[in-house]
Amino acid sequence: MPFGEIVCGAPGSGKSTYCYGKHQLFSALSRPISVVNLDPANENIPYPCAIDISSLITLQDVMEEHGLGPNGGMLYCMEYLEANFDWLEERLKELGPEAYVLFDLPGQVELSTNHESVKRIVEKLGKRCGFRLAAVHLCDAHYVTDASKYISVLLLSLRTMLHLELPHINVLSKVDLLNQYGELDFNLDFYTEVQDLTYLSNVLNATSPRYAALNMALISVIEDYSLVGFETLAVEDKASMLNLTHSIDRATGYIFVPKPSNQQPQTSYTQEELEGPSVQRPNMYPLLSSAVGSLKGPLSDVRDVQERWIDAREEWDAWEKKGWREEKQKQMEREREMQSG
């Protein structure tokens, strides 16, 4: 059974960077992965692309042929892909029945909140192609530094969840850049867990007192649904990527069973937990990181994320650099021993 992620989010939220980082991570872990570009305006693709929608249609061609603007042209492209879904289906079959695919969507938010074409494409991926999918909705973490922007991104996330109707992971991306925007009004867990939003009412009412009633009504909508929460992501940090990967695997029920010859990735489990009969050892890591497992490891707690990237970033950076130097020195010593032996 193929698995996949529908990677969506506003322009600049880091969708293509996330796909590139995940391709690098999975390649290092010997996990299967393919990336499908569904953005007909994306001309600078950073990742190896298994399937590219530009082979079928491009935004520039649509705008020139039909006299449409960028947004109207993008809607046309998605409708065209829906009408020619057989083109995508045939190429997905070539990836094999055990494929793991990232679908990189365009940045126009109306595609994942209002327009029906992407929703119907997602439904066909599940029904006709047999994919088990999760939506990964990326939001720039700097939105949490402003109360009104945070409320807007909560509404956007909620609308996307209700529209796509998939297992859903909302992600605050670029969390490693948060300290550039000043101090937060609350701890990071207030924003990731979407705690009592009435605490934001004073800030909202101070900036826009005319809309106090509207602000409270919007807060009530978000809290009445009580669906939105966030994971965090620093795409260049391995621990952060692994933690998000674990959350997505839990959402889809995906368990990766590597070949016995593959080197297992480092985990937070003890050596005693990983040792055992040889027939069980290759399966130990994926079984313990399945949908029923609890999140373990570095940065799996949002309080650790705040310490790493906001409260004590300089100390953490120095500690990591020291560890890299020691690891490099040990590697050089091992190489010298092998050459002398």
Sequence and secondary structure as in RCSB ss.txt:
>XXXX:A:sequence
MPFGEIVCGAPGSGKSTYCYGKHQLFSALSRPISVVNLDPANENIPYPCAIDISSLITLQDVMEEHGLGPNGGML
YCMEYLEANFDWLEERLKELGPEAYVLFDLPGQVELSTNHESVKRIVEKLGKRCGFRLAAVHLCDAHYVTDASKY
ISVLLLSLRTMLHLELPHINVLSKVDLLNQYGELDFNLDFYTEVQDLTYLSNVLNATSPRYAALNMALISVIEDY
SLVGFETLAVEDKASMLNLTHSIDRATGYIFVPKPSNQQPQTSYTQEELEGPSVQRPNMYPLLSSAVGSLKGPLS
DVRDVQERWIDAREEWDAWEKKGWREEKQKQMEREREMQSG
>XXXX:A:secstr
  EEEEEEESTTSSHHHHHHHHHHHHHHTT   EEEE  TT     S  SEEGGGT  HHHHHHHH   HHHHHH
HHHHHHHHTHHHHHHHHHTT TT EEEEE  S THHHHT HHHHHHHHHHHHTS  EEEEEEEEEGGGGGSHHHH
HHHHHHHHHHHHHH S EEEEEE GGGGGGG   SS HHHHHTT  GGGGHHHHHHH GGGHHHHHHHHHHHHHH
     EE  TT HHHHHHHHHHHHHHHT      TTS     SS HHHH S TTTHHHHHHHHTSTTS   STT 
SHHHHHIIIIISHHHHHHHHHHHHHHHHHHHHHHHHHHHH 
